[in-house]
Amino acid sequence: MPVSIYRFTRDLRLDDQWGLTSAADVGEVLPVLVIDHSATQRLSRSPRRAAFFCAAVRALDASLRERGSRLIVRRGPVGGTLRSIARASGAVAVTWSARYDVPGASGDAALQSELEEAGLRATLVHDAPAIPPEETNATRSDGGDGYRAFVPYFERWRELTPHVYEAPLLVRFAASDLQSEALPRAQEFGTTECGGDVSSSAASAQLETFLNGPGLQYAIAANVPADDSTSHLSAHLSFGTVAARTAMRRTQERARDPFLLVEERASLRLFLRSLAMRDFFLQLAWYHRVDDEPLQEKMRGFRFAKSHPALDAWRAGETGYPLVDAGIRQLHATGWMHPHIRAVAASFLCFDLGMDWRVGREEWARYATDDDAVISTGNWQWIAGVGADMAQYPRIYNPEKQRRHFDPHGAYVRQWIEELSHATTFEASKASRAQIELPLFAGPAYPLPVVDHDVEARAFLTRYREFLAKTKP
Ligand SMILES: Cc1cc2nc3c(=O)[nH]c(=O)nc-3n(C[C@H](O)[C@H](O)[C@H](O)COP(=O)(O)OP(=O)(O)OC[C@H]3O[C@@H](n4cnc5c(N)ncnc54)[C@H](O)[C@@H]3O)c2cc1C
């Protein structure tokens, strides 16, 4: 039987694996992981991602060993390494999962040509999204370059059912005496962080626990950062320890439970909307190559600032606006920030400080375990009012109103801002004063606001309107 290489990238599981199933259609599968220079560089910039990756690879190798196989790990340039493994094993084909960021997609295209020139069948599959871009695009009447707006995309997406790929038991692995290098270890990326149990079985269990508990209250969780009960699946989805397809399918199945209450079903629908948002940004990047250039042509000449005296305060979670600071400190402490607070903290950077969204994206990439070039760019562009959000004006969040609405009793703020852990008032301007008034707290004072939100937001809108007036054809 022919040998077919499956190259794992960010799809570190055996279940519901399109690529693996597709490789198995060609022959006996040889599971391979190649760590090249750019992957090493990316992981070295993000200790938490490096730790997650190493732990997930270890778990994947263990699952393969249970099946009588093992991961062949190599370090070096991807093309040359795969060609040499193919020569040594007699493999006739290589399959892997497509990337969506601009350098990744060009790298995939170049790799495909290189392997085909070497006489190998090279196949890319859309494993990352629940619904491949071509499927949502198929019914478009305009020649199809994907969707630029989320609402019509979601209308289409929600009608579809994700494919199921056969259970790994049906995949036959090739017997091979090829040597493998050592599995990646966090230390090689300059960190001693530990990834914990991030196996695909842990990810699936997390999904099931969520769908049977907090997921039924998701509509509330999405608005109450203190409860911390959104799914926390983003890093698993990012590394593919759970398939987005599985998450979508299981949520659809759960929503058909006749014993659910109306609010519970609505919560699951909202959760599906979040999963659709992820697919939306992937297809946007696939068709529009979204990167450093704003998606909105009209905004390409708009200049955000490259620096601001309060930039370091934003980075450190010391802006004096408690909700913004709590979010940033949560990110530093855990590698994750509540979805809505991300929007508020990002809006503060772009509008209150007028800073370039790319600065925020780079900053968070160092801390977020779920950092994903495409999803982060799509969201940052959306927040900055230069991306896929079709609102006429940028959506500037008022960090104080947001705090009053999303954290009315200060539970979230108290949890993440030590200086305010005993405070009873959280008004941005009063927060530090309230604390100073209490002699009990001798620690560092919580800062006064670094800018006046109302003044800065209006100044930004004026600049924005002037820019649009000048550039109007
Ligand atoms: C400025 C900014 C940057 C972001 N950067 C990233 C990033 O690098 N990686 C990332 O995965 N998410 C990013 N998000 C989206 C979102 O904040 C996270 O996916 C979410 O906080 C993850 O928590 P959760 O898994 O509990 O989400 P849940 O609320 O439980 O949602 C379930 C899943 O849906 C997807 N999802 C939810 N919201 C979004 C969204 N707005 N865009 C795309 N997918 C979404 C995620 O995969 C998430 O795991 C960003 C949002 C903003 C505003």
The ligand as a Gaussian input file, in Angstrom:
#p B3LYP/6-31G(d) Opt

LIG

0 1
 C       -8.838000      42.944000      19.846000
 C       -9.208000      41.486000      19.865000
 C       -8.257000      40.520000      19.584000
 C       -8.605000      39.154000      19.574000
 N       -7.642000      38.226000      19.288000
 C       -7.971000      36.901000      19.246000
 C       -6.994000      35.917000      18.941000
 O       -5.816000      36.212000      18.690000
 N       -7.383000      34.603000      18.915000
 C       -8.678000      34.236000      19.175000
 O       -8.983000      33.044000      19.140000
 N       -9.622000      35.155000      19.446000
 C       -9.319000      36.472000      19.497000
 N      -10.286000      37.394000      19.792000
 C      -11.691000      36.966000      19.855000
 C      -12.240000      36.607000      21.236000
 O      -12.010000      37.638000      22.137000
 C      -11.654000      35.304000      21.776000
 O      -11.828000      34.282000      20.828000
 C      -12.380000      34.901000      23.065000
 O      -12.105000      35.847000      24.062000
 C      -11.905000      33.549000      23.519000
 O      -12.542000      33.175000      24.707000
 P      -13.529000      31.932000      24.723000
 O      -12.886000      30.786000      24.046000
 O      -14.008000      31.753000      26.093000
 O      -14.676000      32.484000      23.757000
 P      -16.211000      32.112000      23.662000
 O      -16.963000      33.356000      23.926000
 O      -16.549000      30.926000      24.437000
 O      -16.384000      31.813000      22.092000
 C      -16.187000      30.505000      21.542000
 C      -15.195000      30.579000      20.424000
 O      -15.683000      31.399000      19.381000
 C      -14.601000      32.078000      18.758000
 N      -14.804000      33.523000      18.889000
 C      -15.507000      34.184000      19.824000
 N      -15.469000      35.516000      19.581000
 C      -14.720000      35.677000      18.473000
 C      -14.307000      36.808000      17.727000
 N      -14.646000      38.056000      18.053000
 N      -13.535000      36.600000      16.656000
 C      -13.160000      35.353000      16.278000
 N      -13.519000      34.258000      16.948000
 C      -14.295000      34.413000      18.030000
 C      -13.340000      31.669000      19.493000
 O      -12.719000      30.619000      18.790000
 C      -13.872000      31.192000      20.834000
 O      -13.044000      30.239000      21.451000
 C       -9.940000      38.770000      19.827000
 C      -10.894000      39.757000      20.121000
 C      -10.535000      41.095000      20.137000
 C      -11.591000      42.120000      20.423000

